[in-house]
Amino acid sequence: MIVDDRLETVLRTHAAGKTAARTQLRQLVDLLGPVPLAAWNRQHAGALQRMDSLCAMLTDEECAAVLRSAPHRSAVLVYHFAQGGPRTAAAAVSAARLTDEDWLAVIPRLPVQARGFVRHRADLGEPVRQLLSRLGINDFLLPQPEAPDAVEHDRPKIKAAPLPEPEAPSPLLSDAAPPLPEPVSADDGIGAIVRRIEAFRRKREEREATAPQAARGDGLAPLLPFGEENAAPRKPVTAIDLRTDALGLVVHAGIDPPGVLLGSHLFCADATAPIRCDETTARAFRQRQPIEAGLVSIEGPDLVSGSWQADGTPIFARDGGRFAGYHLRLRRLVEASAPELPPAVPAAAVEADRLRQLLHELRTPINAIQGFAEMIQSQVFGTTPHQYRAMAASIAADAAQMLAGFEEIERLVKLESRALEIDTGLADAAALVASLVEQVSPVLSARNVRLAVSMPQGPLAVAFAADEIERSVWRLLSVVATSVAPGERITIALERHERFAALAVTLPAALDRLDDAALFAPEAPAGGGVLAASAMLGNGFALRLARAEFESGGGTLLRERSQFVVRIPLADEPPGGTVPLQARA
């Protein structure tokens, strides 16, 4: 699957009623559960908001029932649902299947009530239990009692002393003494619970005995039993957004904590200042000019210490244009190193591959649409009204035109990325161009276009395949034919030079006023005709494709003044050689 739109599909669905809300909540939990933390994006955050709205439609017990039935591996979901009702939080914790590393990361961020739910899990590792103990959560699940045989074996055997004979029965006592209770099984009744409690106490005493006593280095008082874990190292800051006032003091810093920079004077060129800039930056500040590639050095905490590049623009108040400070971005300067990096894939090749994949994805539905339209037009499923058959024929034609456009796009991508090369051969350029001019002449004559044609006498052998010449030159002539205005004069001349054959075609006035970038830009045509290169892609795309085809075969397509000039390499064999020339009739 190249495009996974399951989450987007669920978010587009409206949940009407509690049944739909429970179903959609389960779907979202199933979709978000396997997502790793590094892959979360704005769409996943929107899914969390949708789950909040769904939980608002349900009771706490209904939400808990959904979560209990949906095991997941997401620490984000545990943290999110832990902020809700007690039953929802307990269900989210009990349904989670997290690793010890995830539990260690999420437990300190959970509410105290949710931490209490974690203690009831039986699959917690020893590091997680120690963390909960340091946070004050000590009443874990009771461990199973020791086996009865082992308990009886370890218990010392004590012989009961014989009871003395009573002298005389007391008259106040009942004649019949109550019978002694029969011994109960080791796993029955209160005794089993007492033994489990005793086992739990022994386990806790063993942990306390083996745990080191946390004491202060100065011997004043022991530390509280919360443990002092080493905080995870922070990622180095590479960019900071700042705002200064008119005096150059930092009033806003996009860094946590911002206090490391707030109130600092940023535009001081004194070499002894803890925060200093170069003279060019200080001069730009005095003159209220934009700052480009300025140098700022900061001496302070490791978070911001070092050399930075400053870029920013001055701020002026709307009322009167008073100078109000600067908006700046600091970028940390990194010393250039030369580690051996793996060879990177060219960006053009990557983009070309992505575009080919996209075209493949687009062809699939359009092929299906075209197939169904042709089936309706052919009345495969039965008699169809003529109106629907006409609509189906129009849809099939549009689909065929789109597929042809996709083929042209893919051909251009392959040519520009060097994934496709034009087959070179031996062809008579004079005969091919003359044939194409003859085909386009009726269209130009209908528009009252004066056409002047100049062709060499005899064949002109070029090292280019005949079908490739025909395809590429036809693109060029069709662009000219659809852009020419009535009454214009067009000259088409084919000449032989020392190493190449040159085809020159006059630019119509509509194309002559465009610069080179606009001339070869793929834009939708303002108006098309029967000879339009592609009604979907426009003249610029047709010219760009023709240029890529000529360049792939060793030729060129350039704009020189008011002409298109095509240069095609000449063939090594003379026109009268043994190799037959290819030409289209």
C-alpha positions in Angstrom: 0.0 0.0 0.0 1.6 3.3 -1.1 -1.1 5.6 0.3 -2.6 4.6 3.7 -5.7 6.7 4.1 -7.5 4.6 6.7 -7.2 7.2 9.4 -8.3 10.0 7.1 -11.3 7.9 6.1 -12.4 7.4 9.7 -12.0 11.1 10.5 -14.2 12.0 7.6 -17.0 9.8 8.9 -19.6 11.5 11.2 -20.6 9.5 14.3 -24.3 9.9 14.9 -25.4 8.2 18.1 -23.7 6.3 20.8 -23.3 3.1 18.8 -21.5 4.9 16.0 -19.4 6.7 18.6 -18.3 3.5 20.2 -17.5 2.0 16.8 -15.5 5.0 15.7 -13.6 5.2 19.1 -12.6 1.5 18.7 -11.4 2.2 15.1 -9.3 5.1 16.2 -7.7 3.2 19.0 -6.9 0.3 16.6 -5.3 2.8 14.1 -3.4 4.9 16.6 -2.3 2.0 18.8 0.6 0.7 16.5 1.8 4.2 15.6 5.3 4.8 17.1 5.9 8.1 18.9 8.3 9.4 16.2 5.6 9.0 13.5 2.9 11.2 15.2 1.8 14.2 13.2 -1.0 16.7 13.1 -3.4 14.2 11.7 -2.8 11.9 14.7 -3.3 14.9 17.0 -6.6 15.6 15.3 -7.6 12.0 15.9 -7.0 12.5 19.6 -9.4 15.5 19.5 -12.0 13.4 17.7 -11.6 10.7 20.5 -12.3 13.4 23.1 -15.5 14.4 21.3 -16.5 10.8 21.1 -15.8 10.2 24.8 -18.0 13.2 25.5 -20.9 11.4 23.9 -20.4 8.3 26.0 -20.3 7.7 29.7 -17.2 6.8 31.6 -18.2 3.1 31.8 -19.0 3.0 28.1 -15.6 4.5 27.2 -13.9 2.0 29.5 -15.7 -0.9 27.9 -14.4 0.1 24.5 -10.8 0.5 25.7 -10.8 -2.8 27.6 -11.7 -4.5 24.3 -8.9 -2.8 22.3 -5.4 -3.7 23.4 -2.8 -1.2 22.1 0.9 -0.4 22.3 0.8 3.4 22.4 2.1 5.3 25.4 0.4 8.4 24.0 -3.0 6.8 24.3 -2.2 5.8 27.9 -1.3 9.3 28.8 -4.2 10.8 26.9 -7.0 8.6 28.4 -5.4 8.8 31.9 -6.6 12.4 32.0 -10.2 11.3 31.8 -12.5 9.6 34.2 -11.3 6.9 36.6 -12.9 4.0 34.7 -11.5 5.2 31.4 -8.1 5.7 32.9 -8.1 2.2 34.5 -9.2 0.6 31.2 -6.5 2.4 29.2 -3.8 1.3 31.6 -5.0 -2.3 31.7 -5.3 -2.6 27.9 -1.8 -1.2 27.2 0.9 -3.5 26.1 4.0 -1.3 26.7 7.6 -2.1 27.2 9.4 -1.2 30.4 11.1 1.7 28.6 7.6 3.1 27.6 6.3 2.7 31.2 9.4 4.4 32.6 8.8 7.3 30.3 5.0 7.7 30.7 4.5 6.9 34.5 6.1 10.2 35.8 3.7 12.1 33.5 0.5 10.3 34.7 -1.9 11.6 37.3 -1.5 10.1 40.7 -4.8 8.2 40.3 -3.6 6.6 37.0 -0.3 5.6 38.6 -2.3 3.7 41.2 -3.9 1.8 38.3 -0.5 0.8 36.9 0.4 -0.9 40.2 -2.3 -3.6 39.5 -0.5 -4.9 36.5 1.3 -8.2 36.9 3.7 -7.8 34.0 5.8 -4.9 35.3 9.5 -5.2 35.3 11.6 -4.5 38.4 12.8 -1.0 37.1 9.1 0.0 36.7 8.3 -1.3 40.2 11.2 0.7 41.6 10.0 3.8 39.9 6.5 3.4 41.3 8.0 2.8 44.7 10.0 6.1 44.5 6.8 7.9 43.5 5.0 6.6 46.5 3.1 3.7 44.9 3.9 0.7 47.0 0.7 -1.4 47.2 1.4 -3.7 44.2 -0.4 -6.9 43.5 0.2 -9.3 46.3 2.7 -12.1 45.4 1.5 -15.7 45.5 2.1 -17.4 48.8 4.7 -20.1 49.2 3.6 -23.6 48.7 2.0 -25.2 51.7 4.5 -28.1 51.8 7.4 -25.6 51.9 5.8 -23.6 54.7 5.2 -26.7 56.8 8.7 -27.9 56.1 10.3 -24.6 57.2 8.1 -24.3 60.3 9.8 -25.6 63.5 8.1 -28.6 65.1 6.9 -27.7 68.6 5.5 -30.4 70.8 2.4 -29.3 72.7 2.6 -29.5 76.5 -0.1 -31.7 78.1 -3.0 -29.7 79.7 -3.5 -30.2 83.4 -6.6 -32.0 84.6 -9.3 -29.7 85.8 -10.0 -30.2 89.5 -13.7 -29.8 89.4 -16.2 -28.5 86.8 -17.4 -25.1 87.5 -21.1 -24.8 87.9 -21.3 -21.6 86.0 -19.9 -23.2 82.9 -21.8 -25.2 80.5 -21.7 -28.9 81.0 -20.6 -29.5 77.4 -17.5 -27.5 76.3 -17.7 -26.1 72.7 -15.9 -28.3 70.2 -12.5 -27.1 68.9 -12.5 -25.8 65.3 -11.3 -28.3 62.8 -8.1 -27.4 61.0 -8.7 -25.7 57.6 -6.9 -26.2 54.4 -3.8 -24.1 53.8 -5.4 -22.4 50.8 -8.8 -21.7 52.4 -10.2 -18.8 54.3 -8.4 -16.1 56.2 -5.2 -18.1 56.5 -4.5 -17.9 52.8 -4.9 -14.1 52.9 -2.8 -13.7 56.0 0.0 -15.8 54.3 -0.2 -13.7 51.2 0.1 -10.5 53.3 3.1 -12.0 55.1 4.8 -12.9 51.8 4.2 -9.4 50.5 5.8 -7.9 53.7 8.8 -10.2 53.4 9.3 -9.1 49.8 9.1 -5.5 50.7 11.5 -5.9 53.6 14.0 -7.6 51.2 13.7 -4.7 48.8 14.3 -2.2 51.5 17.2 -4.2 52.9 18.9 -4.4 49.5 18.2 -0.8 48.5 21.0 1.7 49.3 20.2 4.3 51.8 20.0 7.7 50.2 22.0 10.2 52.3 23.2 13.7 51.8 26.8 14.2 51.2 27.1 16.7 54.1 25.5 14.2 56.5 22.7 16.6 57.6 19.7 14.6 56.7 18.8 11.7 54.4 17.1 12.5 51.1 13.5 11.7 50.5 13.0 8.2 49.0 12.0 9.6 45.5 15.3 8.8 43.8 17.2 11.3 41.7 17.2 9.9 38.2 19.5 11.4 35.7 17.5 13.4 33.2 17.7 12.4 29.6 20.2 14.6 27.7 18.4 17.4 25.8 18.8 17.7 22.1 21.1 20.5 21.1 19.3 23.7 20.1 20.1 24.6 16.5 17.7 27.6 16.0 16.2 30.2 18.2 13.5 32.8 17.3 14.0 36.1 19.1 12.3 39.5 19.4 14.0 42.6 20.7 12.8 46.0 21.7 14.1 49.3 20.3 17.1 49.2 22.7 18.2 45.7 21.5 17.1 43.9 24.6 15.6 40.4 24.1 11.9 40.5 25.1 10.9 37.1 23.6 12.9 33.9 23.1 11.6 30.8 21.5 13.6 28.4 23.8 12.9 26.5 27.0 13.6 28.1 29.4 13.4 31.5 27.8 15.0 33.1 30.8 18.5 32.2 29.6 18.2 35.0 27.0 15.5 37.3 28.2 16.8 40.8 29.0 20.1 40.2 27.2 21.6 43.0 25.0 22.1 41.4 21.7 23.8 44.1 19.6 26.9 44.8 21.6 30.2 44.7 19.7 32.4 44.8 22.9 34.7 41.8 22.9 34.4 41.4 26.7 30.6 41.2 26.7 29.1 37.8 27.4 26.7 38.2 24.4 28.3 40.1 21.5 27.9 40.6 17.8 30.2 41.5 14.9 30.6 45.1 13.9 28.5 44.7 10.7 25.5 43.5 12.8 25.9 46.3 15.3 26.0 48.8 12.4 22.9 47.4 10.9 21.1 47.7 14.2 22.1 51.4 14.6 20.9 52.1 11.0 17.7 50.0 11.5 18.6 47.9 8.5 17.9 44.2 7.9 20.5 41.8 9.3 21.8 39.1 7.0 24.3 36.4 8.1 25.3 38.3 11.2 27.6 36.7 13.8 26.5 36.5 17.4 28.6 34.8 20.1 27.0 33.8 23.4 28.8 32.8 26.6 26.5 31.1 29.1 24.7 27.8 29.6 25.5 25.0 27.3 22.0 25.2 25.9 22.8 28.5 24.1 26.6 28.8 24.4 28.5 29.1 21.1 28.5 31.0 17.8 25.3 31.8 16.0 24.3 33.2 12.7 21.7 36.0 13.0 19.2 36.9 10.3 16.3 39.3 11.0 14.2 42.3 9.9 13.5 45.5 11.8 10.0 46.2 13.2 8.3 49.5 12.9 5.1 50.6 14.7 2.0 51.1 12.6 1.3 54.4 14.3 3.9 56.8 13.0 6.5 54.2 11.9 8.4 54.3 15.1 11.3 51.7 15.3 10.1 48.9 17.7 12.9 46.3 17.5 13.9 43.3 15.5 12.5 39.9 14.6 15.5 37.5 14.5 16.4 33.9 14.0 19.6 32.6 15.4 21.1 29.5 13.7 23.9 27.6 15.4 27.1 27.6 13.4 28.4 24.0 12.9 32.0 23.4 12.1 32.3 21.6 8.8 33.5 18.1 9.1 34.2 15.6 6.4 32.8 12.2 7.5 32.4 9.7 4.8 28.7 9.7 4.0 27.0 7.1 2.0 26.3 8.1 -1.6 23.1 10.0 -1.7 20.5 9.3 -4.3 20.1 12.2 -6.6 17.1 14.4 -5.8 16.0 14.4 -9.4 15.9 10.6 -9.5 13.9 10.5 -6.3 11.4 13.0 -7.5 11.1 11.2 -10.9 10.4 7.9 -9.1 7.8 9.5 -6.9 6.1 11.1 -10.0 6.1 7.7 -11.8 4.5 6.1 -8.7 1.9 8.8 -8.6 1.1 8.4 -12.3 0.7 4.6 -11.7 -1.8 5.4 -8.9 -3.8 7.7 -11.2 -3.9 5.3 -14.1 -5.6 2.6 -12.1 -8.9 4.4 -11.4 -9.0 6.1 -14.8 -8.5 2.7 -16.5 -11.5 1.4 -14.5 -13.6 4.4 -15.4 -12.7 4.1 -19.1 -13.5 0.3 -19.0 -17.0 0.8 -17.4 -17.8 3.7 -19.8 -17.0 1.5 -22.8 -19.1 -1.3 -21.3 -22.0 1.1 -21.0 -21.5 2.4 -24.5 -21.4 -1.1 -25.9 -24.5 -2.1 -23.9 -22.8 -5.1 -22.3 -25.2 -5.1 -19.3 -28.3 -4.6 -21.4 -30.1 -2.0 -23.4 -29.0 1.5 -22.5 -30.7 4.8 -23.6 -28.8 6.8 -26.2 -28.3 9.7 -23.9 -26.4 7.5 -21.4 -24.4 5.9 -24.3 -23.4 9.4 -25.5 -22.3 10.4 -22.0 -20.4 7.1 -21.7 -18.6 7.7 -25.0 -17.6 11.2 -23.9 -16.3 9.9 -20.6 -14.3 7.2 -22.4 -12.8 9.8 -24.7 -11.8 12.0 -21.8 -10.3 9.1 -20.0 -8.3 8.1 -23.1 -7.1 11.7 -23.4 -6.0 11.7 -19.7 -4.2 8.4 -20.1 -2.4 9.8 -23.1 -1.4 12.8 -21.1 0.0 10.6 -18.4 2.1 8.8 -20.9 3.5 12.1 -22.1 4.3 13.1 -18.6 6.0 9.8 -17.8 8.0 10.1 -21.0 9.2 13.6 -20.1 10.2 12.4 -16.6 12.2 9.5 -18.0 13.9 11.6 -20.5 14.9 14.3 -18.1 16.1 11.8 -15.5 18.1 9.9 -18.1 16.0 6.8 -17.5 15.0 6.7 -21.2 17.2 7.3 -24.3 16.0 8.0 -27.8 16.8 5.3 -30.3 19.2 6.7 -32.9 19.0 5.4 -36.4 19.3 6.7 -39.9 16.6 8.7 -41.5 15.9 11.2 -44.3 15.1 14.4 -42.4 14.1 16.3 -45.6 11.5 13.7 -46.6 10.1 13.5 -43.1 9.8 17.3 -42.5 8.3 17.8 -46.0 5.6 15.2 -45.2 4.8 16.9 -41.9 4.6 20.4 -43.5 2.3 19.0 -46.1 0.0 17.7 -43.3 -0.1 21.0 -41.4 -0.5 23.2 -44.5 -4.3 22.9 -44.8 -4.8 24.1 -41.3 -2.6 27.1 -41.8 -4.2 27.9 -45.2 -7.6 27.9 -43.5 -6.4 30.7 -41.2 -4.9 32.7 -44.1 -1.4 32.1 -42.8 1.3 32.8 -45.4 3.7 29.8 -45.3 7.2 29.8 -46.9 9.0 26.5 -47.0 12.7 25.9 -47.9 14.0 22.4 -48.2 17.3 21.0 -49.4 17.6 19.2 -52.8 17.9 15.5 -52.3 17.9 13.4 -49.1 19.4 14.7 -45.8 20.6 11.8 -43.7 20.6 12.3 -39.9 21.5 10.0 -37.0 18.0 10.0 -35.6 15.2 7.4 -35.8 12.4 8.3 -38.3 9.5 7.8 -35.8 11.3 10.0 -33.2 11.9 12.8 -35.7 8.3 12.6 -36.8 7.0 12.7 -33.2 9.2 15.6 -32.1 8.9 17.8 -35.1 5.1 17.3 -35.1 5.0 18.6 -31.6 6.8 21.7 -32.7 4.7 22.3 -35.8 1.4 21.7 -33.8 2.4 24.4 -31.2 3.1 26.8 -34.0 -0.1 26.0 -35.9 -2.3 26.5 -32.8 -0.6 29.7 -31.8 -0.4 31.5 -35.1 -2.8 34.4 -35.7 -4.7 34.8 -39.1 -2.6 36.7 -41.6 0.8 36.0 -40.0 3.8 34.8 -42.1 5.5 31.6 -41.0 8.8 30.4 -42.5 10.0 26.8 -42.3 13.5 26.1 -43.5 15.7 23.0 -43.3 19.4 23.4 -44.1 22.5 21.3 -44.0 25.5 22.4 -42.0 28.9 20.9 -41.4 27.9 18.5 -38.6 24.2 18.9 -38.2 20.9 19.6 -40.0 19.1 22.8 -38.8 15.3 23.2 -38.9 14.2 26.9 -38.4 10.6 27.7 -37.7 9.3 31.3 -37.2 7.8 32.0 -33.8 4.2 33.3 -34.0 3.6 36.7 -32.4 1.8 35.1 -29.5 4.9 33.1 -28.5 7.5 35.6 -29.5 6.5 38.1 -26.8 7.1 35.4 -24.1 10.5 34.9 -22.4 12.2 31.5 -22.5 10.9 30.5 -19.0 7.3 31.2 -19.9 7.7 29.7 -23.4 8.6 26.3 -22.0 6.4 26.5 -18.9 3.7 23.8 -18.7 0.5 25.7 -18.6 -3.1 24.9 -19.6 -3.8 26.4 -23.0 -6.1 29.4 -23.2 -7.7 27.9 -26.3 -7.1 24.7 -28.1 -7.6 23.4 -31.6 -7.5 20.2 -33.4 -3.7 20.3 -33.5 -3.2 21.2 -29.9 -0.2 19.3 -28.5 -2.2 18.3 -25.5 -5.5 19.9 -24.3 -4.6 19.0 -20.8 -0.9 20.0 -20.7 -0.5 23.0 -23.0 2.0 24.2 -25.5 4.8 24.8 -23.0 4.8 21.2 -22.0 4.8 20.1 -25.6 7.8 22.3 -26.3 9.6 21.0 -23.2 9.0 17.4 -24.2 10.2 18.0 -27.7 13.3 19.6 -26.4 14.0 16.6 -24.1 13.5 14.2 -27.0 15.9 16.1 -29.3 18.5 16.4 -26.5 18.3 12.7 -25.7 19.1 11.9 -29.3 22.1 14.3 -29.4 20.2 17.3 -30.9 18.9 20.5 -29.5 15.8 22.7 -29.6 16.5 26.3 -28.9 14.9 29.7 -29.2 17.1 32.0 -31.2 15.6 35.5 -31.6 12.2 35.0 -33.2 12.8 31.4 -34.4 12.7 27.9 -33.1 15.9 26.2 -34.2 16.2 22.4 -34.1 19.7 20.9 -34.7 19.9 17.2 -35.4 23.3 15.5 -35.9 24.1 14.3 -39.3 24.7 10.6 -40.0 28.1 9.2 -40.7 26.9 7.4 -43.8 26.6 9.4 -47.0 23.1 9.7 -48.5 24.0 7.2 -51.2 25.5 4.7 -48.8 24.5 1.1 -48.3 22.3 1.8 -45.3 18.8 2.5 -46.4 17.3 5.8 -45.3 14.0 5.7 -43.3 11.2 8.0 -44.2 7.5 8.2 -43.7 5.2 8.1 -46.6 
